[in-house]
Amino acid sequence: MYEIFIVILVLLDQVSKVFMQNFLEYGNSVAILDGVFHLTYVENRGAAFGLFENMQVFFIIVAVIVTVVGLVYIHKSETSKLAKISICLIIAGAIGNLIDRVKMGYVVDFFDFRFIWNYVFNIADVFVVIGTLLLCIYLLKSGKEEN
């Protein structure tokens, strides 16, 4: 069941990236809410916020490790559904960006919230962030219950 959820999320990420590549040329931007939210097609050769540019082999290894460890944890642990879903989100994000890195040598980013910061991101990144936040909430909640 969890694998199906991961596959659906990865497909959603990949379809959105292909759509953006066909919709916009590299470096071009379309204002959805001018000065607030734009769709901007960029090719990220780094990690979060463009850090560690051109370290593709490292990112591929990390994504594979996250995926394998996450899948083992989901199937072997007796943790809550919230923890397992959060790990699925993290795995789906890792796989979504892994596919880009292996296939193209960069990650396609397009969400551009200009009023917050100057970084562009994608759906896989959203999955990783939401999954990490949910996992933190779960860990904080379960830690309080034990005390």
SERO-4910 file (N, C-alpha, C, O; in steps of 0.05 Angstrom, whole numbers):
BEGIN
 pado doro    nc1    nc2    nc3   cac1   cac2   cac3    cc1    cc2    cc3    oc1    oc2    oc3
  Met    A     16    -24      0      0      0      0     17     25      0     12     44    -15
  Tyr    A     38     26     17     55     50     18     70     54     -8     75     77    -16
  Glu    A     78     32    -21     92     35    -46     75     48    -68     84     63    -84
  Ile    A     49     41    -68     30     53    -87     28     83    -82     28     99   -101
  Phe    A     26     91    -57     25    119    -50     51    134    -60     49    155    -71
  Ile    A     74    121    -55     99    133    -64     99    136    -95    107    157   -105
  Val    A     91    115   -109     91    116   -138     72    138   -148     80    152   -167
  Ile    A     49    141   -136     30    162   -145     43    190   -140     41    207   -158
  Leu    A     56    194   -118     69    219   -112     92    225   -132     95    247   -141
  Val    A    108    204   -138    130    208   -157    119    214   -185    130    232   -198
  Leu    A     98    201   -193     85    207   -219     75    236   -219     79    250   -239
  Leu    A     62    245   -198     53    272   -197     76    292   -200     74    311   -215
  Asp    A     98    287   -186    122    303   -189    133    303   -217    138    325   -228
  Gln    A    136    280   -229    148    278   -255    130    290   -277    140    304   -295
  Val    A    104    286   -275     86    298   -294     87    329   -292     87    343   -313
  Ser    A     88    339   -268     90    368   -265    115    379   -277    115    401   -289
  Lys    A    137    365   -274    163    374   -285    163    373   -316    173    392   -329
  Val    A    152    352   -327    150    350   -357    132    372   -367    138    385   -387
  Phe    A    110    377   -354     92    399   -362    107    425   -362    105    441   -381
  Met    A    122    431   -341    136    457   -339    157    459   -360    161    481   -372
  Gln    A    171    437   -366    191    438   -387    179    444   -415    191    457   -432
  Asn    A    154    434   -419    141    439   -444    126    466   -445    122    477   -466
  Phe    A    119    476   -421    105    501   -419    123    525   -420    116    546   -432
  Leu    A    146    523   -408    165    546   -406    192    538   -417    201    515   -415
  Glu    A    206    557   -429    234    552   -436    251    558   -412    244    573   -394
  Tyr    A    275    546   -412    293    549   -390    298    579   -383    303    595   -401
  Gly    A    295    586   -358    299    613   -349    275    631   -351    276    653   -340
  Asn    A    255    623   -366    231    640   -369    212    638   -345    213    618   -330
  Ser    A    196    658   -342    178    659   -319    151    670   -327    149    688   -345
  Val    A    130    661   -314    103    670   -318     92    679   -291     92    663   -272
  Ala    A     83    703   -289     72    713   -264     44    702   -260     26    705   -277
  Ile    A     39    689   -238     12    680   -230      0    703   -213    -22    711   -219
  Leu    A     15    712   -193      9    736   -177     34    753   -178     53    747   -164
  Asp    A     34    773   -195     58    788   -200     72    797   -175     60    810   -157
  Gly    A     98    791   -173    114    798   -150    111    780   -126    125    783   -106
  Val    A     92    761   -128     86    743   -106     92    714   -114    109    701   -101
  Phe    A     78    704   -134     82    677   -142     85    675   -172     68    685   -187
  His    A    107    663   -181    112    659   -210    118    630   -215    126    615   -197
  Leu    A    114    621   -239    124    596   -249    149    602   -265    148    616   -285
  Thr    A    172    593   -255    198    599   -267    213    573   -271    218    558   -252
  Tyr    A    220    567   -296    234    542   -302    264    546   -299    277    561   -313
  Val    A    275    532   -279    304    532   -274    314    503   -272    299    484   -266
  Glu    A    339    499   -277    352    473   -275    372    474   -252    393    488   -254
  Asn    A    366    460   -230    382    461   -206    402    438   -206    394    415   -205
  Arg    A    427    445   -207    448    425   -206    459    421   -178    479    407   -174
  Gly    A    446    433   -159    454    430   -131    432    417   -115    416    402   -125
  Ala    A    433    423    -89    412    412    -71    394    436    -63    390    455    -78
  Ala    A    384    435    -39    366    456    -29    380    483    -32    403    487    -24
  Phe    A    365    502    -44    375    529    -48    399    530    -66    414    550    -65
  Gly    A    404    510    -82    426    509   -101    453    503    -88    474    506   -101
  Leu    A    453    495    -63    478    488    -49    490    463    -61    477    446    -72
  Phe    A    516    461    -58    532    437    -66    528    431    -96    523    408   -103
  Glu    A    530    451   -112    526    448   -141    545    428   -153    568    426   -145
  Asn    A    535    413   -172    550    393   -187    561    370   -170    583    359   -176
  Met    A    546    362   -150    554    339   -133    533    317   -138    523    305   -118
  Gln    A    527    311   -163    505    293   -170    509    265   -159    489    253   -149
  Val    A    533    254   -160    537    227   -150    531    226   -120    518    207   -111
  Phe    A    539    246   -105    533    247    -76    502    247    -72    492    232    -55
  Phe    A    488    264    -87    459    266    -83    445    240    -91    425    232    -79
  Ile    A    455    226   -112    444    201   -120    447    180    -98    429    165    -92
  Ile    A    471    179    -86    476    160    -65    458    165    -41    447    147    -30
  Val    A    456    190    -33    438    198    -11    409    190    -16    396    179      1
  Ala    A    400    196    -40    372    189    -47    367    159    -46    346    150    -37
  Val    A    386    143    -56    383    114    -55    383    104    -26    367     87    -19
  Ile    A    400    115     -9    401    107     19    375    114     33    364     98     47
  Val    A    366    139     29    341    148     41    318    129     32    301    122     49
  Thr    A    317    122      7    295    105     -3    296     77      9    276     67     19
  Val    A    320     65      9    322     38     20    317     37     50    301     21     60
  Val    A    329     55     65    325     56     94    296     62    101    284     50    119
  Gly    A    284     81     86    256     88     90    237     65     85    219     60    101
  Leu    A    241     51     63    224     28     57    227      6     78    207     -6     86
  Val    A    251      0     86    255    -20    107    241    -11    133    228    -28    146
  Tyr    A    244     14    140    231     24    164    201     21    163    188     13    182
  Ile    A    190     29    140    160     28    137    150     -1    141    129     -5    153
  His    A    165    -21    131    156    -48    133    164    -63    158    150    -82    166
  Lys    A    185    -55    171    195    -69    195    186    -57    221    185    -70    242
  Ser    A    180    -31    221    173    -17    246    144    -20    253    127    -25    235
  Glu    A    138    -17    278    110    -17    287    102     10    295     88     14    315
  Thr    A    110     30    280    104     58    286     77     66    275     63     50    262
  Ser    A     69     90    279     42    100    271     41    104    241     61    106    227
  Lys    A     16    106    231     11    112    203     22    140    196     32    144    174
  Leu    A     20    159    214     31    186    209     60    185    203     70    198    184
  Ala    A     75    170    219    104    167    215    109    154    188    127    163    173
  Lys    A     95    133    181     99    119    156     92    137    132    106    136    112
  Ile    A     70    152    134     62    170    112     83    192    109     90    199     86
  Ser    A     93    202    131    114    223    129    139    212    115    151    226     99
  Ile    A    146    188    121    169    175    109    164    170     79    182    173     63
  Cys    A    140    163     72    132    159     44    136    186     29    146    186      6
  Leu    A    127    208     41    131    234     28    160    240     23    167    250      2
  Ile    A    177    234     43    205    239     40    217    222     18    233    231      2
  Ile    A    210    196     18    220    178     -2    211    187    -30    227    188    -49
  Ala    A    185    194    -33    175    203    -59    190    228    -69    197    230    -93
  Gly    A    196    246    -51    211    270    -59    239    263    -67    250    274    -87
  Ala    A    252    245    -52    279    237    -59    279    223    -86    297    228   -102
  Ile    A    260    205    -91    259    191   -116    253    210   -140    265    208   -161
  Gly    A    234    228   -135    227    247   -156    252    263   -166    256    267   -190
  Asn    A    267    274   -147    291    289   -154    313    270   -164    330    278   -181
  Leu    A    314    246   -154    334    226   -163    330    220   -193    349    219   -208
  Ile    A    305    217   -201    299    211   -229    310    234   -247    323    229   -267
  Asp    A    306    258   -238    316    281   -254    347    281   -255    358    284   -277
  Arg    A    360    276   -233    389    276   -232    401    255   -250    420    260   -265
  Val    A    389    231   -249    399    209   -266    393    213   -295    410    209   -312
  Lys    A    369    222   -301    360    226   -329    373    250   -342    380    249   -366
  Met    A    375    273   -327    383    298   -340    408    311   -328    420    328   -341
  Gly    A    416    302   -304    439    314   -291    432    339   -275    450    353   -265
  Tyr    A    407    346   -273    397    368   -257    369    363   -249    356    344   -259
  Val    A    359    379   -231    331    377   -221    315    401   -232    324    423   -231
  Val    A    292    395   -243    274    416   -253    259    429   -230    246    415   -214
  Asp    A    262    455   -227    248    470   -207    230    491   -221    237    501   -242
  Phe    A    208    499   -208    190    518   -221    173    535   -202    163    556   -211
  Phe    A    169    527   -177    153    544   -159    171    567   -149    192    562   -138
  Asp    A    162    591   -154    178    615   -148    161    634   -132    147    651   -143
  Phe    A    163    632   -105    149    650    -87    167    674    -81    183    672    -62
  Arg    A    165    695    -96    184    717    -95    181    734    -70    200    747    -62
  Phe    A    158    734    -57    155    750    -33    168    738     -9    172    751     12
  Ile    A    175    712    -10    187    698     12    217    698      9    231    705     28
  Trp    A    227    689    -13    256    686    -18    262    685    -47    244    688    -64
  Asn    A    287    681    -54    295    681    -82    302    652    -92    318    649   -110
  Tyr    A    289    632    -81    294    605    -88    270    593   -102    247    599    -96
  Val    A    276    575   -121    255    562   -137    256    532   -129    278    521   -125
  Phe    A    233    520   -127    232    492   -119    210    477   -134    197    488   -152
  Asn    A    207    451   -128    188    434   -143    170    418   -124    172    421    -99
  Ile    A    153    402   -135    135    386   -119    150    365   -102    142    361    -79
  Ala    A    171    353   -112    187    334    -96    198    348    -71    198    336    -50
  Asp    A    207    372    -74    217    387    -51    195    392    -31    200    390     -7
  Val    A    171    398    -40    148    401    -22    142    376     -7    137    376     17
  Phe    A    144    353    -21    139    327     -7    160    323     15    153    315     37
  Val    A    185    329     10    206    325     30    201    343     54    204    335     77
  Val    A    194    368     49    190    387     71    166    379     87    167    379    112
  Ile    A    144    373     74    119    365     89    124    339    104    116    337    127
  Gly    A    137    320     91    143    295    104    161    299    129    156    286    150
  Thr    A    181    316    127    199    322    149    184    335    172    187    328    195
  Leu    A    167    355    165    151    368    186    132    349    200    130    349    225
  Leu    A    118    332    184    100    312    197    115    293    215    106    285    236
  Leu    A    139    285    206    155    266    222    164    280    248    164    267    269
  Cys    A    171    305    246    179    320    270    155    322    289    158    319    314
  Ile    A    132    328    279    108    330    295    102    303    309     97    302    333
  Tyr    A    104    282    293    100    255    305    120    250    327    113    240    349
  Leu    A    146    256    322    167    250    342    163    267    367    166    257    389
  Leu    A    155    292    364    150    309    387    126    299    403    126    298    427
  Lys    A    105    292    388     81    282    401     86    255    415     77    252    438
  Ser    A    100    237    402    105    211    415    124    214    438    122    198    457
  Gly    A    142    233    437    160    238    460    146    248    484    152    241    507
  Lys    A    126    265    480    110    276    502     93    254    515     89    254    539
  Glu    A     82    236    498     65    214    508     81    195    526     70    184    545
  Glu    A    106    192    519    123    173    535    130    185    562    134    170    581
  Asn    A    131    212    563    138    225    589    113    226    606    113    236    628
***
